[in-house]
C-alpha cells in the first residue's frame, strides 16, 4: 500500500467551499503515479519501454466531500494482475482516520508502439504484489447499455485537457460529464468506462439521459462512437432526488 498526505487547497474548492469530485479523482491519479515513481516504474520508465497503463474503468464511491483546509491521506494498492489487466483500489481518509472515499479501478497494459494490450513485464509483477481487495461493492468493468438521451453542444478538446500520454486525462471526461448534472445534485458514486482516447482538437458530443437517482452521460464523436461512458449516482441537497430538474444548458425542466 502506498499513501501520501495532502490538504484541501482554496484553489481546489468549489462554490460550496469543498473539494469537488474531479479534485478527489485527481488525488487518486496523483497517488498511483507517486507510487509508480517511488517504485522506479513511473512515466519515464514506461516511456522508455514503450508501454503504458491505460485506465479502462473506475468506480468511485464518495461518502462525503472534504472542506477547505482539511488534511487528508490518500491510499492506493494493486490487488490483482491478470493477463493484461491490472486492478487497483483507492481510499481517502480524513485526519481522524474516517473513510470519506473508496474506489476500484481497472487498467490495461498497452504496448504504445502497436497500440495493443500486452502482458506486463516481470518488473510489474515484482513491483506490484497483490494485496487484499478493499471491502466495497464491485460493479465491474463494463457499464450496462446506457439509455438514449439528449445530445448537447459539442466540445472541442482544449490544450489543458491533455496529459503526459498526449490524450485527454481520465478526470477531464468526468469533468465534462459533471457539466450536465442538475443543480444541487450531489454525486455519491460515479461509474465510468473508457472506450478510446480523445486527443487535442477532437470534437466530443455529450449525450445525457436522466432516471431516478441517476444521470448517464455518453461522450462520443460526431458518428456516435464513444470515447467514455459514465453514470452519476446521487441525490439533491436534501438527501432525495427532486421531481424535476433544470438541465445544465438552461433549457426546459425535464421530468425524471
BATIMAR-264484 format. One record per residue (C-alpha): residue in three letters; x, y, z. Coordinates in nm, 3 decimals, decimal comma, always signed. Layout:
# residues N
{nuti = Ala east = X north = Y up = Z} .
...
//
This chain:
# residues 256
{nuti = Unk east = +0,000 north = +0,000 up = +0,000} .
{nuti = Unk east = +0,120 north = +0,348 up = -0,083} .
{nuti = Unk east = -0,008 north = +0,673 up = +0,064} .
{nuti = Unk east = +0,051 north = +1,047 up = +0,062} .
{nuti = Unk east = -0,085 north = +1,328 up = +0,274} .
{nuti = Unk east = -0,245 north = +1,640 up = +0,135} .
{nuti = Unk east = -0,459 north = +1,935 up = +0,240} .
{nuti = Unk east = -0,762 north = +2,075 up = +0,059} .
{nuti = Unk east = -0,647 north = +2,399 up = -0,102} .
{nuti = Unk east = -0,860 north = +2,703 up = -0,176} .
{nuti = Unk east = -0,779 north = +2,661 up = -0,547} .
{nuti = Unk east = -0,936 north = +2,313 up = -0,533} .
{nuti = Unk east = -1,264 north = +2,420 up = -0,374} .
{nuti = Unk east = -1,597 north = +2,477 up = -0,544} .
{nuti = Unk east = -1,862 north = +2,736 up = -0,459} .
{nuti = Unk east = -1,957 north = +2,533 up = -0,150} .
{nuti = Unk east = -1,600 north = +2,563 up = -0,015} .
{nuti = Unk east = -1,543 north = +2,192 up = -0,064} .
{nuti = Unk east = -1,322 north = +1,979 up = -0,281} .
{nuti = Unk east = -1,531 north = +1,863 up = -0,576} .
{nuti = Unk east = -1,548 north = +1,524 up = -0,743} .
{nuti = Unk east = -1,279 north = +1,598 up = -1,001} .
{nuti = Unk east = -1,038 north = +1,717 up = -0,732} .
{nuti = Unk east = -1,080 north = +1,387 up = -0,549} .
{nuti = Unk east = -1,020 north = +1,197 up = -0,873} .
{nuti = Unk east = -0,701 north = +1,400 up = -0,924} .
{nuti = Unk east = -0,584 north = +1,288 up = -0,578} .
{nuti = Unk east = -0,635 north = +0,926 up = -0,682} .
{nuti = Unk east = -0,442 north = +0,971 up = -1,006} .
{nuti = Unk east = -0,164 north = +1,150 up = -0,822} .
{nuti = Unk east = -0,140 north = +0,873 up = -0,565} .
{nuti = Unk east = -0,090 north = +0,586 up = -0,812} .
{nuti = Unk east = +0,155 north = +0,798 up = -1,013} .
{nuti = Unk east = +0,355 north = +0,879 up = -0,699} .
{nuti = Unk east = +0,364 north = +0,509 up = -0,617} .
{nuti = Unk east = +0,495 north = +0,416 up = -0,961} .
{nuti = Unk east = +0,763 north = +0,686 up = -0,935} .
{nuti = Unk east = +0,858 north = +0,566 up = -0,587} .
{nuti = Unk east = +0,898 north = +0,212 up = -0,722} .
{nuti = Unk east = +1,109 north = +0,325 up = -1,019} .
{nuti = Unk east = +0,847 north = +0,235 up = -1,281} .
{nuti = Unk east = +0,692 north = +0,576 up = -1,332} .
{nuti = Unk east = +0,614 north = +0,769 up = -1,653} .
{nuti = Unk east = +0,978 north = +0,796 up = -1,765} .
{nuti = Unk east = +1,030 north = +0,420 up = -1,724} .
{nuti = Unk east = +0,712 north = +0,343 up = -1,915} .
{nuti = Unk east = +0,804 north = +0,583 up = -2,196} .
{nuti = Unk east = +1,149 north = +0,429 up = -2,228} .
{nuti = Unk east = +0,997 north = +0,080 up = -2,262} .
{nuti = Unk east = +0,713 north = +0,195 up = -2,493} .
{nuti = Unk east = +0,440 north = +0,073 up = -2,261} .
{nuti = Unk east = +0,163 north = +0,237 up = -2,059} .
{nuti = Unk east = -0,111 north = +0,163 up = -1,811} .
{nuti = Unk east = -0,440 north = +0,291 up = -1,955} .
{nuti = Unk east = -0,748 north = +0,328 up = -1,736} .
{nuti = Unk east = -1,031 north = +0,107 up = -1,860} .
{nuti = Unk east = -1,288 north = +0,175 up = -1,589} .
{nuti = Unk east = -1,330 north = +0,304 up = -1,242} .
{nuti = Unk east = -1,596 north = +0,318 up = -0,975} .
{nuti = Unk east = -1,562 north = +0,589 up = -0,713} .
{nuti = Unk east = -1,789 north = +0,596 up = -0,407} .
{nuti = Unk east = -1,789 north = +0,926 up = -0,217} .
{nuti = Unk east = -1,904 north = +0,916 up = +0,145} .
{nuti = Unk east = -1,853 north = +1,290 up = +0,192} .
{nuti = Unk east = -1,673 north = +1,585 up = +0,031} .
{nuti = Unk east = -1,394 north = +1,745 up = +0,239} .
{nuti = Unk east = -1,386 north = +2,118 up = +0,312} .
{nuti = Unk east = -1,118 north = +2,384 up = +0,271} .
{nuti = Unk east = -0,812 north = +2,318 up = +0,484} .
{nuti = Unk east = -0,893 north = +1,958 up = +0,576} .
{nuti = Unk east = -0,596 north = +1,726 up = +0,599} .
{nuti = Unk east = -0,637 north = +1,400 up = +0,409} .
{nuti = Unk east = -0,444 north = +1,081 up = +0,345} .
{nuti = Unk east = -0,481 north = +0,915 up = +0,006} .
{nuti = Unk east = -0,404 north = +0,543 up = -0,029} .
{nuti = Unk east = -0,369 north = +0,304 up = -0,321} .
{nuti = Unk east = -0,269 north = -0,058 up = -0,378} .
{nuti = Unk east = -0,297 north = -0,322 up = -0,653} .
{nuti = Unk east = -0,499 north = -0,631 up = -0,570} .
{nuti = Unk east = -0,478 north = -0,835 up = -0,892} .
{nuti = Unk east = -0,265 north = -0,855 up = -1,206} .
{nuti = Unk east = -0,423 north = -1,091 up = -1,456} .
{nuti = Unk east = -0,342 north = -1,117 up = -1,825} .
{nuti = Unk east = -0,304 north = -0,760 up = -1,948} .
{nuti = Unk east = -0,539 north = -0,623 up = -1,677} .
{nuti = Unk east = -0,435 north = -0,463 up = -1,350} .
{nuti = Unk east = -0,686 north = -0,399 up = -1,070} .
{nuti = Unk east = -0,624 north = -0,126 up = -0,815} .
{nuti = Unk east = -0,808 north = +0,006 up = -0,510} .
{nuti = Unk east = -0,802 north = +0,353 up = -0,359} .
{nuti = Unk east = -0,931 north = +0,514 up = -0,042} .
{nuti = Unk east = -0,916 north = +0,857 up = +0,119} .
{nuti = Unk east = -0,930 north = +0,913 up = +0,494} .
{nuti = Unk east = -0,968 north = +1,237 up = +0,688} .
{nuti = Unk east = -0,746 north = +1,346 up = +0,978} .
{nuti = Unk east = -0,945 north = +1,134 up = +1,225} .
{nuti = Unk east = -0,897 north = +0,823 up = +1,011} .
{nuti = Unk east = -1,258 north = +0,820 up = +0,894} .
{nuti = Unk east = -1,314 north = +0,694 up = +0,541} .
{nuti = Unk east = -1,451 north = +0,957 up = +0,301} .
{nuti = Unk east = -1,395 north = +0,783 up = -0,035} .
{nuti = Unk east = -1,333 north = +0,433 up = -0,169} .
{nuti = Unk east = -1,270 north = +0,330 up = -0,526} .
{nuti = Unk east = -1,197 north = +0,046 up = -0,762} .
{nuti = Unk east = -1,017 north = +0,076 up = -1,094} .
{nuti = Unk east = -0,930 north = -0,150 up = -1,388} .
{nuti = Unk east = -0,624 north = -0,075 up = -1,602} .
{nuti = Unk east = -0,497 north = -0,220 up = -1,930} .
{nuti = Unk east = -0,127 north = -0,262 up = -2,003} .
{nuti = Unk east = -0,059 north = -0,131 up = -2,354} .
{nuti = Unk east = +0,231 north = -0,159 up = -2,598} .
{nuti = Unk east = +0,244 north = +0,200 up = -2,718} .
{nuti = Unk east = +0,422 north = +0,107 up = -3,044} .
{nuti = Unk east = +0,138 north = -0,121 up = -3,154} .
{nuti = Unk east = -0,144 north = +0,035 up = -2,952} .
{nuti = Unk east = -0,248 north = -0,315 up = -2,844} .
{nuti = Unk east = -0,275 north = -0,478 up = -2,500} .
{nuti = Unk east = +0,030 north = -0,673 up = -2,387} .
{nuti = Unk east = +0,128 north = -0,890 up = -2,095} .
{nuti = Unk east = +0,306 north = -0,683 up = -1,827} .
{nuti = Unk east = +0,681 north = -0,726 up = -1,799} .
{nuti = Unk east = +0,820 north = -0,910 up = -1,498} .
{nuti = Unk east = +0,907 north = -0,582 up = -1,326} .
{nuti = Unk east = +0,537 north = -0,504 up = -1,291} .
{nuti = Unk east = +0,469 north = -0,832 up = -1,113} .
{nuti = Unk east = +0,767 north = -0,776 up = -0,884} .
{nuti = Unk east = +0,688 north = -0,414 up = -0,800} .
{nuti = Unk east = +0,312 north = -0,456 up = -0,769} .
{nuti = Unk east = +0,249 north = -0,757 up = -0,542} .
{nuti = Unk east = -0,124 north = -0,817 up = -0,494} .
{nuti = Unk east = -0,278 north = -0,706 up = -0,165} .
{nuti = Unk east = -0,618 north = -0,767 up = -0,011} .
{nuti = Unk east = -0,906 north = -0,603 up = -0,203} .
{nuti = Unk east = -1,095 north = -0,323 up = -0,032} .
{nuti = Unk east = -1,433 north = -0,417 up = +0,112} .
{nuti = Unk east = -1,685 north = -0,245 up = -0,114} .
{nuti = Unk east = -1,950 north = -0,320 up = -0,374} .
{nuti = Unk east = -1,780 north = -0,403 up = -0,705} .
{nuti = Unk east = -1,982 north = -0,310 up = -1,013} .
{nuti = Unk east = -1,739 north = -0,446 up = -1,269} .
{nuti = Unk east = -1,556 north = -0,315 up = -1,573} .
{nuti = Unk east = -1,836 north = -0,276 up = -1,827} .
{nuti = Unk east = -2,129 north = -0,042 up = -1,785} .
{nuti = Unk east = -2,474 north = -0,159 up = -1,890} .
{nuti = Unk east = -2,607 north = -0,019 up = -2,216} .
{nuti = Unk east = -2,698 north = +0,342 up = -2,147} .
{nuti = Unk east = -3,037 north = +0,479 up = -2,247} .
{nuti = Unk east = -3,066 north = +0,715 up = -2,541} .
{nuti = Unk east = -3,051 north = +1,074 up = -2,427} .
{nuti = Unk east = -3,046 north = +1,433 up = -2,540} .
{nuti = Unk east = -2,744 north = +1,547 up = -2,737} .
{nuti = Unk east = -2,578 north = +1,860 up = -2,604} .
{nuti = Unk east = -2,347 north = +2,121 up = -2,753} .
{nuti = Unk east = -2,025 north = +1,963 up = -2,882} .
{nuti = Unk east = -1,695 north = +2,023 up = -2,701} .
{nuti = Unk east = -1,364 north = +2,068 up = -2,882} .
{nuti = Unk east = -1,078 north = +1,924 up = -2,674} .
{nuti = Unk east = -0,858 north = +2,211 up = -2,544} .
{nuti = Unk east = -0,488 north = +2,201 up = -2,456} .
{nuti = Unk east = -0,549 north = +2,194 up = -2,081} .
{nuti = Unk east = -0,734 north = +1,859 up = -2,104} .
{nuti = Unk east = -0,422 north = +1,682 up = -2,237} .
{nuti = Unk east = -0,187 north = +1,491 up = -2,006} .
{nuti = Unk east = +0,159 north = +1,333 up = -2,049} .
{nuti = Unk east = +0,009 north = +1,047 up = -2,252} .
{nuti = Unk east = -0,092 north = +1,313 up = -2,510} .
{nuti = Unk east = -0,462 north = +1,243 up = -2,477} .
{nuti = Unk east = -0,747 north = +1,366 up = -2,260} .
{nuti = Unk east = -0,682 north = +1,299 up = -1,892} .
{nuti = Unk east = -0,915 north = +1,049 up = -1,726} .
{nuti = Unk east = -1,061 north = +1,301 up = -1,482} .
{nuti = Unk east = -1,140 north = +1,551 up = -1,759} .
{nuti = Unk east = -1,401 north = +1,317 up = -1,907} .
{nuti = Unk east = -1,574 north = +1,317 up = -1,569} .
{nuti = Unk east = -1,544 north = +1,696 up = -1,556} .
{nuti = Unk east = -1,719 north = +1,717 up = -1,893} .
{nuti = Unk east = -1,995 north = +1,488 up = -1,768} .
{nuti = Unk east = -2,044 north = +1,690 up = -1,449} .
{nuti = Unk east = -2,144 north = +1,991 up = -1,655} .
{nuti = Unk east = -2,477 north = +1,822 up = -1,728} .
{nuti = Unk east = -2,575 north = +1,737 up = -1,371} .
{nuti = Unk east = -2,884 north = +1,913 up = -1,232} .
{nuti = Unk east = -2,823 north = +2,198 up = -0,991} .
{nuti = Unk east = -2,798 north = +2,062 up = -0,637} .
{nuti = Unk east = -2,725 north = +1,706 up = -0,750} .
{nuti = Unk east = -2,477 north = +1,555 up = -0,501} .
{nuti = Unk east = -2,274 north = +1,274 up = -0,660} .
{nuti = Unk east = -2,233 north = +0,977 up = -0,427} .
{nuti = Unk east = -2,093 north = +0,742 up = -0,691} .
{nuti = Unk east = -1,952 north = +0,770 up = -1,040} .
{nuti = Unk east = -1,901 north = +0,461 up = -1,259} .
{nuti = Unk east = -1,711 north = +0,525 up = -1,579} .
{nuti = Unk east = -1,589 north = +0,313 up = -1,868} .
{nuti = Unk east = -1,326 north = +0,441 up = -2,110} .
{nuti = Unk east = -1,358 north = +0,324 up = -2,469} .
{nuti = Unk east = -1,086 north = +0,512 up = -2,657} .
{nuti = Unk east = -0,867 north = +0,816 up = -2,609} .
{nuti = Unk east = -0,963 north = +1,160 up = -2,734} .
{nuti = Unk east = -0,678 north = +1,391 up = -2,835} .
{nuti = Unk east = -0,625 north = +1,762 up = -2,885} .
{nuti = Unk east = -0,878 north = +1,911 up = -3,123} .
{nuti = Unk east = -1,119 north = +1,617 up = -3,124} .
{nuti = Unk east = -1,486 north = +1,710 up = -3,110} .
{nuti = Unk east = -1,678 north = +1,538 up = -2,830} .
{nuti = Unk east = -2,058 north = +1,520 up = -2,839} .
{nuti = Unk east = -2,225 north = +1,466 up = -2,498} .
{nuti = Unk east = -2,549 north = +1,266 up = -2,480} .
{nuti = Unk east = -2,731 north = +1,291 up = -2,147} .
{nuti = Unk east = -3,017 north = +1,085 up = -2,002} .
{nuti = Unk east = -3,182 north = +1,105 up = -1,659} .
{nuti = Unk east = -3,351 north = +0,840 up = -1,445} .
{nuti = Unk east = -3,445 north = +0,836 up = -1,078} .
{nuti = Unk east = -3,124 north = +0,895 up = -0,884} .
{nuti = Unk east = -2,900 north = +0,855 up = -1,192} .
{nuti = Unk east = -2,763 north = +1,073 up = -1,471} .
{nuti = Unk east = -2,591 north = +0,890 up = -1,757} .
{nuti = Unk east = -2,355 north = +1,064 up = -1,998} .
{nuti = Unk east = -2,210 north = +0,929 up = -2,321} .
{nuti = Unk east = -1,919 north = +1,124 up = -2,469} .
{nuti = Unk east = -1,895 north = +1,035 up = -2,838} .
{nuti = Unk east = -1,754 north = +1,154 up = -3,167} .
{nuti = Unk east = -1,977 north = +1,301 up = -3,438} .
{nuti = Unk east = -2,064 north = +0,948 up = -3,557} .
{nuti = Unk east = -2,181 north = +0,836 up = -3,214} .
{nuti = Unk east = -1,876 north = +0,623 up = -3,132} .
{nuti = Unk east = -1,797 north = +0,653 up = -2,760} .
{nuti = Unk east = -1,485 north = +0,793 up = -2,603} .
{nuti = Unk east = -1,618 north = +0,741 up = -2,250} .
{nuti = Unk east = -1,947 north = +0,647 up = -2,084} .
{nuti = Unk east = -2,041 north = +0,723 up = -1,725} .
{nuti = Unk east = -2,322 north = +0,704 up = -1,473} .
{nuti = Unk east = -2,352 north = +0,953 up = -1,188} .
{nuti = Unk east = -2,549 north = +0,832 up = -0,885} .
{nuti = Unk east = -2,669 north = +1,074 up = -0,622} .
{nuti = Unk east = -2,938 north = +1,287 up = -0,464} .
{nuti = Unk east = -3,024 north = +1,651 up = -0,412} .
{nuti = Unk east = -2,906 north = +1,864 up = -0,119} .
{nuti = Unk east = -3,195 north = +1,738 up = +0,095} .
{nuti = Unk east = -3,093 north = +1,375 up = +0,051} .
{nuti = Unk east = -3,354 north = +1,292 up = -0,212} .
{nuti = Unk east = -3,397 north = +1,332 up = -0,585} .
{nuti = Unk east = -3,610 north = +1,628 up = -0,696} .
{nuti = Unk east = -3,916 north = +1,554 up = -0,909} .
{nuti = Unk east = -3,789 north = +1,791 up = -1,177} .
{nuti = Unk east = -3,451 north = +1,934 up = -1,258} .
{nuti = Unk east = -3,318 north = +2,224 up = -1,463} .
{nuti = Unk east = -3,084 north = +2,098 up = -1,730} .
{nuti = Unk east = -2,733 north = +2,236 up = -1,743} .
{nuti = Unk east = -2,789 north = +2,418 up = -2,070} .
{nuti = Unk east = -3,061 north = +2,629 up = -1,911} .
{nuti = Unk east = -3,339 north = +2,463 up = -2,110} .
{nuti = Unk east = -3,681 north = +2,345 up = -2,003} .
{nuti = Unk east = -3,726 north = +2,130 up = -1,697} .
{nuti = Unk east = -3,706 north = +1,759 up = -1,757} .
{nuti = Unk east = -3,912 north = +1,500 up = -1,575} .
{nuti = Unk east = -3,734 north = +1,202 up = -1,419} .
//
